[in-house]
Amino acid sequence: MTTTCGEHAEAAVRGLCHAAGLDQLADQAAADVQLMGETWRHRLLDTPPAWSTLTADSTPLELSVVLGDEPLGLRASVEAHAEPANPVSYWESAQRLSARLSATHGLDLSRLRRIEHLVAPRPADRPPMAAFHTMGWVPGRPPSGKIHLWLGGPDPADTAARVDAALSALGFPGQWQVIAGAMHDDDTVSYLCLDLADGPSARTKLYVQHRGVLTPERLARWDRLGPRADLGDGPTMAAIASRAWARSAWTPGTPARTRLEWRSNHRRFWSYGTYVSLVPGGTRPIESVMHQFGLTPRCRSDAEAQWMIREVLDAYDVSARSRDAYERCARFFLGGEADREMYAHSFLSAQRSADGPARIAVYFNPRMYFRRHGLTNGDLARAKHFQSQGGDDGGR
């Protein structure tokens, strides 16, 4: 039985590799996750968690499997922690982790350096996070890395100016105006994600959260930013998500505390969003558009999350081999009956291809804390404490 966050993380990574049929990645992935989690790996699991918005129970690690004709690879996202916990200290910890990963794997930080002054947390804006790092492993390739940077803020005009400046600095002048043209009044910018690499294949992704009513046309509008709107990802995913929400209901006997925590999570966290991926050098910088659905604020149990995922696997004609891999991964993380489990599944994304199989990514929460401490990132008092620390100058 694991007693520290690091032991739990290693067991989760190795278990996911085995379940996905990618055992050859286990040693490298486990070593990298230990490096990524150096700020929290010695923390005892019995200790209440430090603040994190990465997962519903403040587990600072999220794992995902990428499925195509077969399981293609694995990814791990980590939040670097610090004491005292606040946006500035977390940012400084993230900077140190970027340097460590660069030294270990040769990740390129030059693009990140260009925009650090634009994405460093500004405490006056009360950001919920600073940065998440992600490492990915694919058989036969070196590990790859990326970083998610918080760009949201209370002033839409100020956020727009920062996004425009960041995209321009990264070689995409004028693209913010293109993206902004697809935004609904209820949409809001959340993250900027950078591949920690250089060259023509290095991607920049802008994430937008959608609030309010989900309709096929609302997501189709985003699809039209990309080169293959005819593939219909947005309407397909909107229809599946709407059906999932319509049939969502509590399992009899669910404790009142669990229901209250879930409602807090449902109110505070986005349940669907879109990212726009840009690459340099092309006549059309937007290379693709992908929709991502948060399962924790949308599904009241992991059984409901599985219904939605299986519908996506059907709609996207995913191979039997990848379906079986998903089922094994889900069983590993659930550890019990799906209708009585919550938050083992966290996100789902899907994208068709004009010249090959679709790519599906299913995200899992290793749930270091849920059984002991509940849904801690739905705690408004803890959020306020984190956001109110770190100085009054706004980081400007």
C-alpha positions in Angstrom: 0.0 0.0 0.0 1.4 3.4 -0.9 2.0 6.0 1.8 3.5 9.0 -0.1 2.3 10.9 -3.2 5.4 9.8 -5.0 4.7 6.1 -4.4 1.1 6.6 -5.4 2.2 8.4 -8.6 4.6 5.7 -9.6 2.1 2.9 -9.1 -0.5 4.9 -11.1 2.0 5.4 -14.0 3.1 1.8 -14.1 -0.4 0.6 -13.9 -1.6 2.8 -16.8 1.3 1.6 -18.9 0.5 -2.0 -18.3 -3.3 -1.5 -18.8 -2.7 0.3 -22.1 -0.3 -2.4 -23.3 2.6 0.0 -23.3 4.8 -1.6 -20.7 7.9 -0.6 -22.6 7.3 3.0 -21.5 6.9 2.3 -17.8 10.5 2.8 -16.6 11.0 6.1 -18.4 7.5 7.4 -17.6 7.9 6.5 -13.9 11.3 8.2 -13.7 10.0 11.3 -15.4 7.0 11.6 -13.1 9.2 11.3 -10.1 11.2 14.2 -11.4 8.1 16.2 -12.3 6.7 15.6 -8.8 9.8 16.5 -6.8 7.9 19.3 -5.0 5.3 17.0 -3.6 6.4 13.4 -4.0 7.5 13.0 -0.3 4.1 14.3 1.0 2.2 11.8 3.0 -1.2 10.8 1.6 -2.8 11.1 5.1 -1.9 14.8 5.0 -4.5 17.1 3.6 -3.6 18.1 0.0 -1.9 21.3 -1.1 -4.0 23.5 -3.3 -4.3 22.4 -6.9 -6.9 22.9 -9.7 -5.4 20.1 -11.9 -7.8 17.5 -10.6 -11.1 17.5 -8.6 -9.5 16.3 -5.4 -6.3 18.4 -5.7 -4.2 15.4 -6.8 -1.2 17.2 -8.5 -1.0 14.6 -11.2 -3.3 13.7 -14.2 -2.6 10.8 -16.6 -3.9 10.2 -20.1 -3.9 7.6 -22.8 -4.0 8.5 -26.5 -5.9 6.0 -28.7 -5.8 5.5 -32.4 -5.8 2.3 -34.4 -4.0 1.1 -31.3 -2.9 2.7 -28.0 -0.4 5.3 -29.2 1.1 6.8 -26.1 0.8 8.1 -22.6 1.0 11.6 -21.0 1.3 12.9 -17.5 0.5 16.5 -16.3 1.9 17.8 -13.1 1.5 20.9 -11.0 4.7 22.1 -9.2 4.0 23.1 -5.6 5.6 25.4 -3.1 5.1 26.7 0.4 3.4 29.0 1.1 0.9 28.1 -1.6 0.1 31.1 -3.8 0.3 32.0 -7.5 3.7 33.6 -7.3 5.4 30.7 -5.3 3.8 28.1 -7.7 5.1 30.1 -10.7 8.7 30.2 -9.3 8.4 26.4 -8.7 7.2 25.9 -12.2 10.2 27.9 -13.6 12.6 25.6 -11.7 10.8 22.5 -13.0 11.1 23.8 -16.6 14.8 24.2 -16.2 15.1 20.7 -14.7 13.2 19.1 -17.6 15.2 21.1 -20.1 18.4 19.9 -18.6 17.2 16.3 -18.5 15.5 16.0 -21.9 16.8 18.9 -23.9 13.4 20.6 -24.0 13.6 24.0 -25.7 12.5 26.9 -23.5 13.2 29.7 -26.0 9.5 30.3 -26.9 8.5 30.3 -23.2 11.2 32.9 -22.5 9.7 35.2 -25.1 6.4 35.4 -23.3 7.2 34.9 -19.6 6.5 38.5 -18.8 3.0 38.1 -20.3 2.0 34.9 -18.5 3.6 35.3 -15.1 0.8 35.3 -12.5 -0.6 38.6 -11.5 -1.9 38.2 -8.0 -4.3 41.1 -8.3 -6.2 39.0 -10.9 -6.6 36.2 -8.4 -5.5 33.4 -10.7 -6.4 29.8 -9.6 -3.1 28.4 -10.8 0.2 29.3 -12.5 1.3 26.5 -14.8 1.0 22.7 -15.5 3.8 20.7 -17.1 3.0 17.7 -19.4 5.4 15.0 -20.5 4.4 12.5 -23.2 5.8 9.1 -24.1 5.4 7.2 -27.4 7.2 4.0 -28.3 10.4 4.6 -30.3 10.5 8.3 -29.7 12.2 10.5 -27.1 10.0 12.0 -24.4 8.3 15.3 -25.3 7.2 18.2 -23.1 4.8 21.1 -23.0 3.5 23.6 -20.5 0.0 25.0 -19.8 0.1 28.7 -18.7 -2.8 30.5 -17.1 -4.0 33.5 -19.2 -7.5 34.0 -17.8 -8.4 37.2 -16.0 -11.3 39.3 -14.7 -11.0 41.9 -17.4 -11.8 40.5 -20.9 -10.2 43.5 -22.7 -7.0 43.1 -20.7 -7.0 39.3 -21.4 -7.5 39.9 -25.1 -4.5 42.3 -25.2 -2.3 39.8 -23.4 -3.3 36.9 -25.7 -2.7 39.1 -28.8 0.7 40.1 -27.5 1.7 36.5 -26.6 0.6 35.1 -30.0 2.3 37.9 -31.8 5.5 37.3 -29.9 5.3 33.6 -30.8 5.0 34.4 -34.5 1.3 34.6 -35.0 0.3 38.2 -35.4 -3.3 38.8 -36.2 -4.4 35.3 -35.2 -6.1 36.5 -32.0 -8.5 38.5 -34.0 -9.3 35.4 -36.1 -9.9 33.3 -33.0 -11.9 36.0 -31.2 -14.3 36.1 -34.1 -15.5 32.6 -33.1 -16.1 33.4 -29.5 -19.5 33.5 -27.9 -20.4 36.0 -25.2 -20.1 33.2 -22.6 -16.7 32.1 -23.8 -13.5 32.9 -21.8 -9.8 32.3 -22.4 -8.1 30.0 -20.0 -4.7 28.5 -21.0 -2.0 29.0 -23.4 -0.1 25.8 -24.1 3.4 25.6 -25.6 5.3 22.6 -26.9 8.7 22.9 -25.3 10.4 22.5 -28.6 11.5 24.6 -31.5 11.0 24.2 -35.3 8.1 24.0 -37.7 6.2 21.3 -35.7 6.2 23.1 -32.4 2.6 23.9 -31.5 1.0 26.8 -29.7 -2.5 26.1 -28.3 -5.0 28.6 -27.0 -7.7 27.1 -24.8 -11.1 28.7 -24.5 -13.8 27.6 -22.0 -17.4 27.5 -23.0 -20.1 28.3 -20.5 -23.8 28.4 -21.0 -25.9 26.3 -23.4 -24.0 23.7 -25.5 -25.3 23.5 -29.1 -23.8 21.7 -32.2 -23.6 25.1 -34.0 -21.7 26.7 -31.2 -18.9 24.1 -31.6 -19.2 24.0 -35.4 -18.4 27.7 -35.4 -15.0 26.8 -33.9 -14.5 23.9 -36.3 -14.6 26.4 -39.1 -11.4 28.0 -37.9 -9.6 24.8 -38.8 -8.9 23.2 -42.2 -11.4 20.3 -41.9 -14.7 21.6 -40.5 -16.5 19.1 -42.8 -15.4 16.3 -40.5 -18.0 17.5 -37.9 -16.1 17.0 -34.6 -18.0 19.8 -32.9 -21.5 18.8 -33.7 -20.7 15.1 -33.0 -19.2 15.8 -29.6 -22.0 18.3 -28.7 -24.7 15.7 -29.4 -23.0 13.0 -27.3 -22.4 15.4 -24.4 -25.9 16.6 -24.5 -27.3 13.1 -24.3 -24.9 12.3 -21.4 -26.1 15.3 -19.5 -29.8 14.6 -20.2 -29.5 11.1 -18.6 -27.2 12.1 -15.7 -28.7 11.3 -12.3 -27.6 10.5 -8.8 -27.1 6.8 -7.8 -29.4 6.0 -4.8 -27.6 6.3 -1.6 -25.0 8.9 -2.6 -24.1 10.8 0.5 -25.3 14.4 0.9 -21.7 15.7 1.3 -20.8 14.2 -2.0 -23.7 15.8 -3.7 -22.8 19.2 -2.3 -19.2 18.9 -3.3 -20.2 17.9 -6.8 -22.5 20.9 -7.1 -19.7 23.2 -6.1 -17.4 21.6 -8.7 -20.2 21.8 -11.3 -20.7 25.5 -10.7 -17.1 26.5 -10.6 -15.4 24.5 -13.3 -16.0 24.4 -17.1 -17.5 21.3 -18.5 -16.5 21.8 -22.1 -13.9 23.8 -24.1 -12.0 24.1 -27.3 -8.3 24.5 -28.1 -7.0 26.1 -31.3 -3.6 24.7 -32.4 -1.2 27.0 -34.3 2.1 26.1 -36.0 4.6 28.5 -37.5 5.6 28.9 -41.2 2.3 28.0 -42.9 0.0 30.1 -45.0 -2.7 29.1 -42.5 -1.3 29.1 -39.0 -4.3 27.3 -37.4 -3.6 23.7 -38.1 -6.4 22.1 -36.1 -9.2 22.6 -33.6 -10.1 20.1 -30.9 -12.9 20.0 -28.4 -12.4 18.8 -24.8 -15.0 17.8 -22.3 -14.6 17.9 -18.5 -16.2 14.8 -17.1 -15.9 15.7 -13.4 -18.4 18.6 -13.5 -20.6 16.9 -16.1 -20.9 13.3 -14.9 -22.2 12.3 -11.4 -20.4 9.0 -11.4 -17.7 7.2 -13.4 -20.4 5.0 -14.9 -21.8 8.1 -16.5 -18.3 9.1 -17.7 -17.9 5.6 -19.2 -21.2 5.9 -21.1 -20.1 9.1 -22.7 -16.6 7.7 -23.6 -18.1 4.6 -25.1 -20.4 6.6 -27.2 -17.4 8.6 -28.5 -15.5 5.4 -29.2 -18.5 4.2 -31.2 -19.0 7.5 -33.1 -15.3 7.7 -34.0 -15.0 4.0 -35.1 -12.2 3.3 -32.7 -10.6 -0.1 -33.1 -11.4 -3.1 -30.9 -7.8 -3.0 -29.7 -8.0 0.6 -28.5 -11.5 0.0 -26.9 -10.1 -3.0 -24.9 -7.1 -0.8 -23.8 -9.5 1.9 -22.6 -11.6 -0.6 -20.6 -8.4 -2.0 -19.0 -7.3 1.5 -18.1 -10.7 2.4 -16.6 -10.8 -0.7 -14.5 -7.3 0.0 -13.1 -8.2 3.5 -12.0 -11.7 2.7 -10.8 -10.9 0.1 -8.2 -14.6 -0.6 -7.7 -18.1 -0.5 -9.3 -18.2 2.4 -11.7 -21.7 3.6 -10.6 -20.3 4.1 -7.1 -17.1 5.7 -8.1 -16.4 9.4 -8.9 -13.7 11.5 -10.5 -11.5 8.6 -11.8 -12.2 10.0 -15.3 -11.4 13.7 -15.7 -11.4 14.8 -19.4 -12.1 13.4 -22.9 -11.1 14.8 -26.3 -11.6 13.4 -29.8 -10.6 14.4 -33.3 -11.2 12.8 -36.7 -8.6 12.8 -39.4 -9.1 13.0 -43.2 -6.4 10.5 -43.9 -6.3 8.1 -41.0 -7.9 6.9 -37.8 -9.4 9.3 -35.3 -7.4 10.2 -32.1 -9.1 9.9 -28.8 -7.5 11.0 -25.5 -9.0 9.9 -22.2 -7.7 11.5 -19.0 -7.6 9.9 -15.6 -7.2 11.2 -12.0 -5.1 8.9 -9.8 -7.2 10.2 -6.9 -4.5 10.5 -4.2 -6.9 12.3 -1.8 -10.5 11.8 -2.8 -11.3 8.9 -0.4 -9.6 10.6 2.5 -10.4 14.2 2.0 -13.2 14.6 -0.6 -13.5 17.2 -3.3 -11.0 19.7 -2.0 -10.7 22.0 -5.0 -14.4 22.7 -4.7 -13.6 24.4 -1.3 -14.2 28.1 -1.9 -12.3 29.1 1.3 -9.2 27.2 0.2 -9.4 28.8 -3.2 -9.7 32.3 -1.7 -6.7 31.7 0.5 -4.5 30.6 -2.4 -5.6 33.4 -4.7 -5.3 36.1 -2.0 -1.6 35.4 -1.2 1.5 36.6 -3.0 1.5 40.3 -2.9 -0.5 43.3 -4.1 1.5 44.6 -7.0 -0.3 42.4 -9.5 3.0 41.1 -10.9 3.1 44.0 -13.4 
